């Protein structure tokens, strides 16, 4: 039987401040929880424990294998009554540690989070002209109808979108949507933990959930949606059937991009700051203007970002 627990902490030399409480997350199964950490760790030892300070009643979620790294793919743990030899290892300092404690399956899964460069709202409540033109049948969701969210340039883990969501009856699942991490259906997808969860009460999201659940709207109108892909949070706000004064719809980026060998030509109507990144987040080139040429160092897949200070967009491009 799984060990029932409602609060968990991390302690040790690897934890800034010495101790932090983990965030309790819902799951797709009623009555079960996972516990998550998002943030900075230091080189040292880390203990996953039931109390914020050492006590006789403390229990430690210890790796089965000694010195298991907290960046791990589903490492099993056992519950111990003392801390001796029951720590997890943190090898170096970084701000992007993220790990999950699954108290039902008694496993820890950890990673160094990799920055996202794009996020797309896709679904039946997103306008789809192609689906609308299919006569006499429900239109399947088209990736080309997805709406790109704006990346926050102060916190690149945050993506925001403001626009019209509506019960488009010509679409399949006309009140539902999910969020993709690329211009495509995989590999990164964000779901709610239950089918038809209201976007207005949503707080936490399910990264690459095993069930293809979607958020739902209960009325047509303009919505503002914000996700933090690192902290795995989401929030939505209903703005009304008319867009309030002072609030703009998220614009769709308009730019022409041409790749010729390792040279990337970028053309836009307004001056923009354009940057070229490899998939590991390394910036290789940057420029400002309406008519820009950048050079990729080698063949491969890159992320091209552009912003004018108010709106921005990202594209995944292949350089041969």
HELIX and SHEET records of a PDB file:
HELIX    1   1 UNK A  129  UNK A  132  1                                   4    
HELIX    2   2 UNK A  143  UNK A  145  5                                   3    
SHEET    1   A 4 UNK A  19  UNK A  21  0                                        
SHEET    2   A 4 UNK A   9  UNK A  11 -1                                        
SHEET    3   A 4 UNK A  44  UNK A  49 -1                                        
SHEET    4   A 4 UNK A  88  UNK A  90 -1                                        
SHEET    1   B 6 UNK A  23  UNK A  26  0                                        
SHEET    2   B 6 UNK A  33  UNK A  41 -1                                        
SHEET    3   B 6 UNK A  94  UNK A 102 -1                                        
SHEET    4   B 6 UNK A 107  UNK A 112 -1                                        
SHEET    5   B 6 UNK A  75  UNK A  80 -1                                        
SHEET    6   B 6 UNK A  60  UNK A  63 -1                                        
SHEET    1   C 5 UNK A 147  UNK A 148  0                                        
SHEET    2   C 5 UNK A 120  UNK A 123 -1                                        
SHEET    3   C 5 UNK A 176  UNK A 180 -1                                        
SHEET    4   C 5 UNK A 189  UNK A 191 -1                                        
SHEET    5   C 5 UNK A 206  UNK A 207 -1                                        
SHEET    1   D 5 UNK A 147  UNK A 148  0                                        
SHEET    2   D 5 UNK A 120  UNK A 123 -1                                        
SHEET    3   D 5 UNK A 176  UNK A 180 -1                                        
SHEET    4   D 5 UNK A 215  UNK A 216 -1                                        
SHEET    5   D 5 UNK A 197  UNK A 198  1                                        
SHEET    1   E 4 UNK A 150  UNK A 151  0                                        
SHEET    2   E 4 UNK A 158  UNK A 165 -1                                        
SHEET    3   E 4 UNK A 221  UNK A 228 -1                                        
SHEET    4   E 4 UNK A 233  UNK A 240 -1                                        
SHEET    1   F 3 UNK A 255  UNK A 260  0                                        
SHEET    2   F 3 UNK A 263  UNK A 278 -1                                        
SHEET    3   F 3 UNK A 283  UNK A 295 -1                                        
SHEET    1   G 4 UNK A 255  UNK A 260  0                                        
SHEET    2   G 4 UNK A 263  UNK A 278 -1                                        
SHEET    3   G 4 UNK A 300  UNK A 307 -1                                        
SHEET    4   G 4 UNK A 312  UNK A 319 -1                                        
END                                                                             
